[in-house]
Amino acid sequence: MTAGRLEVRLRYRFTRLHLDTELEVGTETVALIGPSGAGKSSVLRCVAGLLSPGEGRVAFDGEPWFDSGAGVDLPPAGRRVGMVFQDDALFPHLSVERNVAFGPRRAGRSRTDALRLARGTLGRFGISRLATARPGTLSGGERRRVALARAVAADPAVLLLDEPLTGLDPATKAEVAAELHGHLRRLALPAILVSHDVGDVLGLADRIAVLEAGRIVQEGAPAQLLEAPRTPFVAAFTGANYFLGTASLRGELTQVLAAEGARFLSTDAATGPVGVVVHPWDVSLAAVRSFASALNELTGPIVRMAPLGNRVRVTVGSRPAIVAEVTADSSARMGLAPGRQIVATWKATGTRLVASPSVDDGGA
């Protein structure tokens, strides 16, 4: 394996999307997340040579794979890219070992050498037992493991993974994610992992780039995006409550006047337009108003309850609405149910203030 740096600069106008993206990836895993239709898979296809953008450059360690200005556009076989497709794209008529041998064969290896490499790769991935099986007989998790083994068997310089955990049941997803984490660390390649679910990439990605309508609107370490989303879109995608308001200092605290007459207090110092971030796990729920230390309060009916394992996300129809996260035991003990009037409170330390997108970068 050859460690290096991938440079991606793409501009391409689809019928419903204008892709305008720049990304650099070193020896790390970068997750590209966003909703369906944001352009995530198109970025991977451009890097792999399966789609030619109208303008831009794709290069590995300075060597251009695509350069619109220089007239360079290498075919997929000339780019040393390993790719895991969303639907796995295994050849149904070939055995597992022959599927994995496909990459080395395409790279010019003899049939014997390709099969030897394939068997070695299957062994490293712990799936040698599947060598003679056909894809149609495999479980979803097994197919995903085989697809990853095929992607790395030809010694790629760059690894691309399109929704590698999508469609797996929770138990299988956890197993495949743990194995994928180990493989990515061992391979130490520039890797781009595409997902529509930020929960799928936490623990796998060194950096996360959020793609909205063809543009990267925020990029950074996972903790940075979770703690300080810069736009309402990023906040919603990472599961945080996000409000816009105007801040002014009130002694040791900052007061924010938000939409619909809401007032929030924060220990963060700021003045002028700000974004307000409140994480669901910082919000407490109660049937009646409390006079404890929480300085922020919103009241309204419960409009939605969404179970998340042993926790429940509760949307309160206050003005503005807010989402809280409580344990399933707490939810049952309080008798939470849609329609019930509830009080949501949180401390001033739980009100995080970030730059308003209108001030920071126009929301882009």
N, C-alpha and C positions, 0 to 999 in steps of 0.2 A: 504494500500500500504506500502511496506517495502523498504525504501531507502537503498542502499548499493553500492558496487563496483563490476563492471564486469571486469574480466581479460580475455583477448583473446590472445592466441599465437598459430598460425596455420602454418603448413607446409604440402602442398598437391600438388602432381604433376598430373595435368590433361594432356590430349593429347597435347593441345596447350598452356598451361599456368602452370607456377610453382607458386603456392600461397605461399608466405612467409611473413606473416603479424603479427605484434604485436600491440595490442591496449588495453588501459585501459580506462574505462568509469565510472565516478562517478555519482553523482546526477546532470546530465546534458544531453544535447542533442549533440551528435557528428555526424556530417554529413560525410559520406564516399562517395566521389565523384570521378568520373573517366569515361572514355569512355566505350562503350559496350565491353564486353569481358575482362575487367580489373580484374574481380574477386569479384566485390562488392556483388552481390547476393549470391555468394558462401560463403562469410564470414557470412552473415546472416543465411544461411542454416546450417552452421557448429555450430553456436551459438544455433540455435533452435533445433539441434539434427536431422535435416533432411538429413544431410550429415556428414559422419565421416572422418575427415582428417587423413592422414597417420601418422602425428606426431603433438604433441602440447598439449595445455591445455586450457580449458574453465572453468572458476570458477566464482562463485558469492559469495562475502564476504568470500573467502577462501574455500568454499565448492566446490569440483570439480564436474562439470557436464560431462566433458570429460578430461581424462588424459591418454595419450598413454603409459606413463611410468608405471602408476599404474594399467593399465587395466580397467579404469573406462570409461563408455560410457552410460550415462543415456538416456532413450528414451525421445522423445519430451514431453510426459505427465509428466515426472518427473523433468522438468526444469523450470517451472513457467515463461514461456516466452509468451508474447503476440505479435503476428505478423500480420502486414498488408501486404498482398501479392500484387504484382504489378497488377495482374488481379482481385484483390479483393477476389477471390476464395470463394464467397458466395454459399451456397447450394441452387440451383434453386428451389428445391421441397419444401423448408421450408419457412415459413413466416419470416419477419424481426426479430420479437421477438424470434422466435425459433432458428434463426441463432445466435443471440446474446446470447441465453441461452445455446448454445452448449458447450462453455468453462466451465461454472460452472457445467454442467451435467458431462462432462468428468472428472472434478475434484472431483466428488463424491457427488455433491449436489442432493437433491431430485428434481423431476420435478417441484414441487410447488416452492421450494426455488429458483431454477434456473430461472424460469419465473419471479419471483418477482425481482431478481437481474437484469434480462434483462430489465424489464420495468423501473426500477430505472435508469439504465444506459442510456436507450433511452431518459428518461426525462432530465438527466444531459446534454446530447448532443443535446437537443432541437429537437429531431426527433420522439417523441412519436406518432405523427400522422401517421408514417410509420409502426407501429407495425404489422398490419395484412397484409401488402403488400408483394408481392413476388418480389424477386430480379429482375426478368425480366421486371417489370413495373417501375423500378426506373431510374432516370437520373444518369449520371456519377458522379455528385457531391453527390447525395444521396447514391449511392452505396459506395463511398469512406467513407462517414460519418458512414454508417452502419458497414463497415469493421473495422473502428477504434473502434467503440463501442464494437464490438465483441471481439477485441483484448484486451480490458481492463476490460471486464466484469468479468473475472475469477481472478481478483486481481493479475496480474503478477508482478514479481520482476524486469523484464527487458522488454522493449518495442522495437520491431524491425519494421521498416517501409521501405518497398521496393518500391521506386519510388511513394510516396503517392500523388504527384501532376501531374504525367505524364498522358497525354491523356485528360486533362480537358481543356475546352476553357478558354481564358484569364480571363473573368469575374468570372467564377466558380472557377478557380484556385486561384484568389485573395481572394474569400470568404472562401474557404476551408483552405487556408494557414493561414488566420487570425484566424479561429476557431482552427486550429491545434496548433498554437502558444499558445493560451490560455489553451488548454488541456494539452500540454506538461509542461507548467509552473505549472498548478494545480496538475498534477499527480506527479511531482518531482521524476521521475524514471530515472535510467540509460537508455538512449535511443540511438539507432543507426539509423540514417536516411540515406538511400541510394538514390543517384540521379546522373544523368549524366549531370545535368545543375546546375552550381554554383548559378545562379540567383534564383533557386527554394529554396535554403537552406539559403540564406541571410535573417536574421531576425528570423530564426527558430533555427539555430545551435549556440551553445556556442563555439564549436570548429569545425574545418574542417580538415579532413585527405584526402589527394589526393592519389588515388591508381592508379598506372601505372604498367601494366603487372604483377599484383599480389603482388606488393610491395608498401608500403606507402613511397612516395618520399618527402612529406612535410606535416607537421601538425602544426596547430596553430589557434589562433583566426581569425575570418573572415577578420578583418581589416589588420592583419599581412600578410595574404596570398595575399590580394589585393594590399597592398602597397609594399611588398618585396618578390615576387615569387622567389624561389631559383633555378628553372630550366626552360629551354625553354618550357617544357611541362606544368608546372604549370602556367607560364605566359600566354601561349596560352589558357589554360583552363579558366583562370580568365579574359581573354579579354585584357591583357596588351601587349604592344609591348615589345619585349625582344631581345637584341643584346649582343653578346660577343665581348670583346675588351680588350685592354691593356691601363691602366690609368697611367698618369704622372701628377705631379703638375705643373701648370702654373700660378704662382702668387697666387691670391686668389681663382682661379678656378682649376678644374681638367679637363684635356683633355683626351678623350678616342679615340684611333685609333681602328676602327671597321672594319668589313669585307667590301670589295669592295671599299676601300679608304675613307670611311665615317669617319668624325671627329665630335665628340660630346663634348660639354662643360657642366660641372656640378658644382654645388656649394658643392656637397659632396666631402670630401677629401678621396682620395684613390690612391694607386699605384699598379702596376702589373695587372694580369688578373682579370677582373671584369665582372659582368653581368650588363647590362644597361636596366633599366625599364622606359618606357615612357607610361603614361596612355593616352588613346585616347582623353579624355576630356581636356587634357592639350595641345593638338595640334590644332593650328589655320590653316585655309586654306585661300589662296588668289590667285587671278588670276595672279598677278605679284609680283615680289620680293619686300619685305618691308625692310626698313632700320630702323625699330623700335628696341625695346630693346631685342627682341628674338634673341638669339645667335646661335640657332640650326636651320638648314634648310635642307630640302630634296625636290627635284623637280622630277616630273614624271607625267604620265597620270593616270587618274582615271581608275582603273580596275574593281572595284566592289562597289556597293552601297546597303546597307542593312538597311531598315527601322526598327526602334526600338521604337514603340509608336510615341511620338512627336519628336524623334531624328533620325538621320541617321548616320550609321557607313560607312565611306568612306575609301576604301583601295587605297592608292596611289602607283603606280608601280615604285617607286623610287628605288635607289640602296644604301642600302637595302630598301625593301618595308616598309611602315608604315601605320597604321590605325588611322584615326582621327574620332572624334564624334562631330557632329554639330547638331543644331536644324533643324527641317524640314523647318522652315521659312527661316533660313540662307541658307540652301541648295537651296531652290527655288529662293531666292533673288540673289544668285550668279550664278544660272543657272548650277549647278553641274550636270554632266552627264558622263557616261563611255566614255573614250577616250579623255576627255578634259584635257589639260595640267594644272597642278596645283602646287602651292608652299605650302609645309607644314612647319610650323615653331613652335618652342616652346622655352620657357625660360630655362636658366640654372637650375633654381629651379625645373623645371619639369623633369630633367634628374636624376633619382634615381639610385645610384650605389649599387649593392649588391654583395655578395661573388660569385665568379665564381664557378660553380658546380665542375669543375676539381680540384679546390683548396679545396672547402668546404667538399665534400663527394663523389667525383667521379661521380656525377650526380644521385646517388641513393637516 
